[in-house]
Amino acid sequence: MADQGNPYLRGLFAPVREEVTAHDLPVSGRIPHGLEGRYLRNGPNPLNLDDPATYHWFSGPGMVHGVRLRDGRAQWYRNRWVRNDAMATALGDKPLHGPRHLDMDLAPNTHILNFAGRCLATVEGGALPYELDGDLNTLGPYDFQGTLPGGFAAHTTIDPVSGELHAVAYCWAYPYVQYLVVGVDGRVRRSVDIPVDGRPMMHDFSLTASHVLLYDLPVVFHPDPANAPSSMPYIWDPERTPRLGVLPREGGAEDVRWLEIEPCFVFHPMSAYEDGAGRITIHLVRYDRMFAGQDSRGPDETPPRLVRWTVDLAAGTVREDGLDDRAVEFPRIDPRRETGAHRYGYGVLEPTDGYAAERARRHLLSPTAPALDLTQVGVGIVKFDLERGSSEVHRFHRDGDVGEGVFVPSPDGGAEDDGWILSYVFDPERGATDLVVLAAQDLSGEPLARVHLPVRVPVGFHGNWMPDHVG
C-alpha cells in the first residue's frame, strides 16, 4: 500500500500488516501484584486503500492490541482486526453479518470497553459497536440485546455509583443527538433525543452526579462530503455559535440549558463534577479549531491545551482558566472518581513548540531525522495535581512514542493515586513496543515493569484495563 506522501501512513503511524500471537513475553522489572487482567487498546490500521493520498488517520478500520497479565507474568500479546463484513472479506473470513443502523457497518477503531460481561469496540457517527471475545476474536455487531434505538458512541462513562453505562450518540442523518443510559443488565433503559442543528460532531461528553454535558461546537458534517479534503467528512464552521448543553440526568430535551462559550473544539474532557453550590467544574483538553485546513489528515492544526471551565448555573456563564501551556491529549482519571471531585489527572504530552511541524518530524520522517531536545519538547506521561496546580512527568526515549496512559487503581489501596499507569511505548532501540507499567504515586521514577512485545504497535487511540475480577 503506497502512502502517496500521506504522513499518517508512514513512520510510527504506519499500519502493521499481519495479526500476531505471542506467549510468555519477556519482562524487564516486576509486574505488580494486583495486575491480573488484560490491557487492550484500539486504533486505526488500514489494510488496503483505494486512495492513500486522501486517507485520514481517524478513518482506518480498527485493530485491537492486547496483553494478558497474570501471576506476575505476561501470558500473551495479540493484535486482531475488528472484523466487520468488509474486513472479514478482505482477510478471507466469512462475514459475520448482524444488526445494522442505517446500513452502516464500520470496523470500530476508537475505544474498547468491558461492560455487563461484554467486550465492545466502539466508534462514533451512528454505527454499532462490535463485540470481541477474551482472545480478541470478533463475535459480531452488538445492539445491547436489541434495545439500542440507533447508533452508538465512541466514548462512554460508567457511573461508579450505579454501575450504569452512559453515552451521547450522534449520527449525520439525524437533527438530534441521543443521550443513552444502559442498565447493569446490558439493556438500554433510557434514551433522550436532543435536537441540534447543523449535524455537529460530538466526539465525547461529560457526566456529573446530576447532569450530562453536551459539547455543541463548530465542527460539523461536511455539506458536500464527496468534496471533503480527506476521507473524514467534517469541516470547521466559523459561523456556528459554540455552546455547552447542561441536561439534568433524568430530564428531557426541553430541560437542556444551552450556554454560549468561546469558539473551540473538544475531543476529550478529563472530568466534570458539581460543588453543591450551583457550580460545575470541567477539566478538558481544548483546541482553538479543528478540521479547518484544506489538507487535514490528522489532528495537527492547533495544539491542545488543558483548561478548566467553571459553569455557574445561576448566572448562566462559563469561565475558562488555562491550567498548562504544554500540548497534552488523552486525559484520564481514576475511574472510581468519575462524576465526582478528584485531585489527580493524567495525560500524554505532545511537542509544545511548532506543534504540527515538530510532531511530524518526530513521528513521520526517516530514522535519520535529527533527534529532538526533550528539554524543549516534552513528550511523555504527565500527572497533574489539580489542587496544587503542579505536575510531574515521566519521559521516554526521545525518538520513541507513548500512547494513552490508563490509570489502574491498586486493589489494596485507598488513596486516589495508589495504582499504576499502563501505556504502550515504542522503543526505537528494539524497533518494537513495550507495555510500560509506572507507579502513579511516583511518576518520575523508573518503570516498575516493561513487557516487551514482539512487534510495533502503531500510534492509535484509546484503551482500557479489564481486570479478571470486577467488584
C-alpha positions in Angstrom: 0.0 0.0 0.0 1.8 3.1 -1.2 1.4 6.1 1.1 1.5 8.7 -1.7 3.1 11.1 0.7 0.4 10.7 3.4 2.1 11.2 6.7 -0.4 9.1 8.6 0.7 6.0 6.7 4.4 6.3 7.5 6.7 6.0 10.4 5.1 5.2 13.7 1.7 5.7 12.2 2.3 3.0 9.5 -0.2 0.1 9.8 1.1 -3.3 10.7 0.5 -6.0 8.0 -0.4 -9.1 9.9 -2.0 -10.4 13.1 0.4 -11.8 15.7 0.0 -14.0 18.7 3.0 -14.4 21.2 3.1 -16.2 24.5 5.2 -15.8 27.6 6.6 -12.4 26.8 9.9 -11.2 28.3 9.6 -8.7 31.1 12.1 -6.2 32.5 11.4 -5.3 36.1 8.5 -6.8 38.0 4.8 -6.8 37.2 3.0 -5.6 40.4 0.8 -7.9 42.4 -2.8 -7.0 41.6 -2.4 -6.5 37.9 -4.5 -9.5 36.9 -6.3 -9.0 33.6 -5.9 -7.6 30.1 -4.8 -4.3 28.8 -6.5 -3.6 25.5 -6.1 -0.6 23.1 -7.9 0.2 19.9 -6.7 2.2 16.9 -6.9 2.5 13.1 -5.0 0.0 11.0 -5.9 0.2 7.2 -5.3 -2.9 5.1 -6.0 -1.8 1.6 -6.8 1.8 0.5 -8.3 2.9 -2.8 -6.7 6.4 -2.4 -3.9 6.6 0.2 -3.4 10.3 -0.5 -6.8 11.2 1.0 -6.7 8.7 3.9 -7.5 10.4 7.2 -6.0 8.9 10.4 -9.4 8.7 12.1 -11.0 6.6 9.3 -9.0 3.3 9.2 -10.6 0.0 10.3 -9.9 -0.8 14.0 -7.2 -3.2 15.3 -7.1 -4.1 19.0 -3.8 -4.8 20.7 -3.9 -6.7 23.9 -1.6 -8.0 26.7 -2.7 -10.6 29.2 -1.1 -10.3 32.7 -1.5 -12.9 35.4 0.6 -14.2 38.3 3.3 -11.7 37.6 3.7 -12.9 34.0 2.8 -11.5 30.6 1.0 -14.6 29.3 0.3 -13.3 25.8 0.2 -10.5 23.3 -2.4 -10.4 20.5 -3.4 -8.0 17.8 -6.6 -8.5 15.8 -8.5 -6.5 13.3 -12.2 -5.9 14.2 -14.0 -7.9 11.5 -16.9 -6.0 10.1 -18.1 -7.6 6.9 -15.6 -5.7 4.7 -12.6 -6.6 6.9 -13.7 -10.2 7.2 -13.9 -10.5 3.4 -10.5 -8.8 2.9 -9.0 -11.3 5.4 -10.6 -14.3 3.7 -13.0 -14.9 6.6 -16.7 -15.5 6.4 -18.6 -12.2 7.2 -20.5 -12.4 10.5 -23.4 -10.1 9.5 -25.7 -9.0 12.2 -27.8 -5.9 13.1 -27.1 -2.5 11.4 -28.0 1.1 11.9 -28.8 2.8 8.6 -26.8 0.0 6.8 -23.6 1.3 8.3 -21.0 -1.3 9.1 -17.8 0.2 10.4 -14.9 -1.7 12.0 -14.8 0.3 15.2 -11.4 1.9 15.7 -11.7 4.3 18.6 -12.2 2.7 22.0 -12.7 -0.6 23.8 -14.6 -1.2 27.0 -15.9 -4.0 29.2 -19.5 -3.7 30.3 -22.1 -6.2 31.5 -19.7 -9.1 30.7 -19.1 -8.0 27.1 -16.0 -6.5 25.5 -17.1 -3.9 23.0 -15.1 -2.0 20.4 -16.7 1.4 19.7 -16.8 4.2 17.2 -18.9 7.3 16.7 -21.1 8.6 13.9 -24.1 6.2 14.0 -22.6 2.7 13.7 -22.9 -0.1 16.2 -20.2 -1.4 18.4 -18.6 -4.8 17.8 -18.3 -7.5 20.5 -15.0 -9.4 20.9 -14.2 -12.5 22.9 -11.5 -12.9 25.5 -8.9 -13.6 22.8 -9.9 -10.6 20.7 -11.8 -12.6 18.1 -14.8 -10.7 16.6 -18.2 -12.0 17.6 -20.2 -9.5 15.6 -22.1 -6.2 15.9 -23.9 -5.6 19.2 -27.1 -3.7 19.8 -27.5 -4.2 23.6 -29.9 -7.1 23.3 -32.0 -5.3 20.7 -32.6 -2.2 22.9 -30.3 0.3 21.1 -32.6 2.7 19.3 -30.0 3.9 16.8 -26.2 4.0 16.6 -23.7 4.2 19.5 -20.8 6.4 20.5 -17.0 6.2 20.7 -16.8 7.4 24.3 -18.8 6.2 27.3 -18.7 6.7 31.1 -19.5 4.1 33.7 -21.1 5.7 36.7 -19.1 4.3 39.7 -22.2 4.7 42.0 -24.9 3.0 39.9 -22.7 0.9 37.6 -24.7 2.0 34.6 -23.1 3.0 31.3 -23.8 6.5 29.8 -23.2 7.7 26.3 -24.1 10.5 23.9 -24.5 9.3 20.3 -24.8 11.3 17.2 -25.4 10.5 13.5 -25.0 12.6 10.4 -28.6 11.6 9.3 -30.4 13.0 12.3 -31.0 16.5 13.5 -30.5 15.4 17.1 -28.1 13.6 19.4 -29.2 10.8 21.8 -28.4 10.6 25.5 -28.3 6.9 26.3 -28.2 5.0 29.7 -27.5 1.3 29.7 -28.5 -0.6 32.8 -26.3 -3.1 34.6 -28.3 -5.8 32.8 -26.8 -4.7 29.5 -30.1 -3.2 28.2 -30.7 0.4 27.2 -33.1 1.8 29.9 -33.2 5.4 28.9 -32.9 7.3 25.6 -33.4 11.1 25.1 -33.3 12.7 21.7 -31.9 16.2 22.0 -32.4 18.5 18.9 -29.3 20.2 17.5 -29.0 22.0 14.2 -26.2 21.6 11.6 -25.2 18.0 12.4 -22.3 18.7 14.7 -19.6 16.2 15.7 -19.8 15.3 19.4 -16.9 13.0 20.0 -17.3 12.9 23.7 -19.4 14.3 26.6 -19.1 14.7 30.4 -21.1 13.3 33.2 -21.6 14.6 36.7 -23.6 13.2 39.6 -26.7 15.2 38.4 -26.0 16.4 34.8 -25.0 15.4 31.3 -22.8 18.0 29.5 -23.0 18.3 25.7 -20.3 19.9 23.5 -22.1 21.6 20.6 -19.1 23.1 18.8 -18.2 24.4 15.3 -17.1 21.1 13.8 -20.0 19.8 11.6 -20.7 17.2 9.0 -19.4 18.5 5.6 -22.3 19.7 3.5 -20.7 18.1 0.4 -18.8 15.1 1.8 -17.8 13.9 -1.7 -15.7 17.1 -1.9 -14.3 17.0 1.6 -10.4 17.4 1.7 -10.0 14.0 3.2 -11.9 10.8 4.0 -13.3 12.4 7.2 -16.4 14.3 6.1 -16.1 17.1 8.7 -15.4 20.8 8.5 -14.9 23.8 10.8 -17.9 26.2 10.6 -16.7 29.6 11.8 -20.3 30.9 11.7 -21.6 28.3 14.2 -22.2 29.5 17.7 -20.4 27.2 20.1 -22.3 26.2 23.2 -22.3 23.9 26.2 -25.5 22.0 27.0 -26.4 21.1 30.6 -29.0 18.4 30.8 -30.3 17.0 34.1 -29.7 13.3 34.1 -33.4 12.5 34.4 -34.6 15.4 32.4 -36.0 15.6 28.8 -34.7 17.5 25.8 -36.8 20.6 26.9 -34.7 20.7 30.1 -31.3 21.3 28.4 -29.8 24.7 29.2 -27.5 26.0 26.4 -24.7 28.2 27.5 -22.6 30.1 24.9 -18.8 29.6 25.1 -15.8 30.8 23.1 -15.1 29.1 19.7 -13.1 25.9 20.3 -13.2 22.1 19.8 -13.0 19.4 22.4 -12.3 15.8 21.6 -11.7 14.7 25.2 -12.8 16.1 28.6 -10.9 14.8 31.5 -13.6 15.0 34.2 -16.6 17.0 35.5 -18.2 17.4 38.9 -20.5 19.6 40.9 -19.6 21.6 44.1 -23.0 21.6 45.6 -23.3 25.4 45.3 -24.7 25.6 41.7 -21.3 25.3 40.0 -19.9 22.6 37.8 -16.1 22.2 37.3 -14.9 20.7 34.0 -11.4 19.8 33.1 -10.9 19.3 29.4 -8.5 19.4 26.5 -9.3 22.3 24.2 -8.3 23.1 20.6 -8.7 26.5 19.1 -10.1 24.9 15.9 -10.2 21.6 14.1 -10.9 20.4 10.6 -10.2 24.0 9.4 -7.4 23.3 6.9 -7.7 22.3 3.3 -5.4 19.3 3.6 -6.2 18.0 7.1 -5.4 14.3 7.5 -4.9 14.3 11.3 -5.4 16.5 14.4 -2.4 18.8 14.0 -3.8 22.2 13.2 -3.6 23.8 16.7 -2.1 22.4 19.9 -4.4 21.0 22.5 -4.2 22.6 26.0 -5.6 21.5 29.4 -8.1 24.1 30.7 -10.7 24.4 33.4 -14.3 25.5 32.7 -16.3 26.7 35.7 -20.1 26.7 35.0 -22.2 29.0 37.1 -25.7 27.6 36.7 -27.4 30.6 38.4 -25.6 33.2 36.2 -25.7 31.0 33.1 -21.9 31.6 32.4 -18.9 29.5 31.6 -15.4 30.8 32.7 -12.3 29.4 31.2 -8.9 29.2 33.0 -5.8 27.8 31.4 -4.1 25.1 33.5 -1.0 24.2 31.5 0.8 25.7 28.5 2.1 22.4 27.2 0.3 20.4 24.5 -1.5 17.4 26.1 -4.0 14.9 25.0 -5.8 11.6 26.1 -6.7 12.8 29.6 -7.7 10.2 32.1 -8.5 10.0 35.8 -9.1 7.3 38.4 -12.3 5.6 37.1 -13.6 5.4 40.7 -13.7 9.2 40.7 -15.8 9.6 37.6 -18.7 12.2 38.2 -17.1 13.4 41.5 -14.4 15.7 42.8 -10.8 14.4 42.3 -7.3 15.7 42.7 -5.3 14.0 40.0 -5.4 13.6 36.2 -3.1 12.1 33.7 -2.3 12.8 30.0 0.1 12.4 27.2 2.4 15.3 26.5 2.9 16.3 22.9 5.6 18.6 21.4 4.9 22.1 22.5 6.7 24.4 20.1 6.0 24.3 16.4 3.3 21.7 17.1 2.5 20.4 13.7 6.0 20.5 12.2 7.7 19.1 15.3 5.1 16.3 15.7 5.6 15.4 12.0 9.4 15.4 12.3 9.3 13.1 15.4 6.8 10.6 14.1 6.8 10.7 10.3 10.2 11.4 8.8 13.1 9.0 8.3 15.1 7.4 11.2 18.0 9.7 10.2 16.0 12.9 11.1 17.7 14.8 14.0 16.5 13.9 17.4 14.6 16.5 19.4 15.8 18.0 22.7 13.4 16.9 25.3 14.1 20.0 27.4 12.3 21.9 24.6 9.8 19.2 23.6 8.0 17.5 26.4 7.0 14.0 25.3 5.8 11.5 27.9 3.1 10.8 30.5 2.2 13.7 32.8 0.4 13.6 36.2 -1.5 16.8 37.1 -2.1 17.7 40.7 -5.3 19.8 40.1 -5.4 21.0 43.7 -1.9 22.4 43.9 -1.5 23.3 40.2 1.6 21.2 39.8 2.7 18.3 37.7 5.3 15.6 37.2 6.4 13.9 34.0 7.8 10.6 33.0 9.8 11.0 29.8 10.6 8.3 27.3 13.1 7.8 24.6 13.4 11.0 22.5 12.9 9.1 19.3 10.0 6.9 20.6 6.4 7.4 21.1 3.9 7.0 24.0 0.3 6.1 23.9 -2.6 6.9 26.2 -1.8 6.4 29.9 -4.6 4.4 31.6 -4.8 4.6 35.4 -5.4 1.3 37.1 -6.3 1.5 40.9 -4.5 -0.9 43.2 -6.9 -3.4 44.7 -5.2 -3.0 48.1 -5.0 0.8 48.2 -7.4 3.6 49.1 -5.6 6.7 48.0 -6.7 8.3 44.7 -3.3 7.9 43.1 -2.5 4.5 44.6 -2.2 2.4 41.5 -0.4 2.2 38.2 -0.3 3.9 34.7 -0.3 1.5 31.8 0.8 2.6 28.3 2.1 1.3 25.1 5.5 2.9 24.4 7.6 2.4 21.3 11.3 1.6 21.9 13.4 2.6 18.9 16.3 0.7 20.2 14.3 -2.5 19.9 12.2 -1.4 17.0 9.2 -2.7 18.9 6.7 -1.6 21.5 6.7 -2.2 25.3 3.7 -2.2 27.7 5.1 0.0 30.4 3.9 0.0 34.0 4.5 3.2 36.0 3.8 3.8 39.7 1.2 6.6 39.7 2.4 7.9 43.1 5.9 8.4 41.8 5.5 9.0 38.1 9.0 10.4 37.7 10.6 7.1 38.9 11.7 4.2 36.8 9.1 2.0 35.3 8.1 -0.9 37.5 7.9 -3.2 34.5 8.3 -3.2 30.8 6.6 -6.0 28.9 8.5 -6.4 25.6 6.1 -7.0 22.7 7.5 -8.7 19.6 6.1 -6.0 17.2 5.4 -2.3 16.9 2.0 -1.0 18.0 1.1 1.9 15.6 0.1 5.2 17.1 -3.5 4.8 18.0 -6.4 5.9 20.2 -7.9 4.6 23.4 -7.7 1.6 25.7 -8.8 0.2 29.0 -7.7 -2.2 31.7 -10.1 -5.1 32.0 -9.5 -6.9 35.4 -10.2 -10.5 35.8 -12.3 -9.8 38.8 -14.7 -6.9 38.9 -16.5 -5.9 42.1 
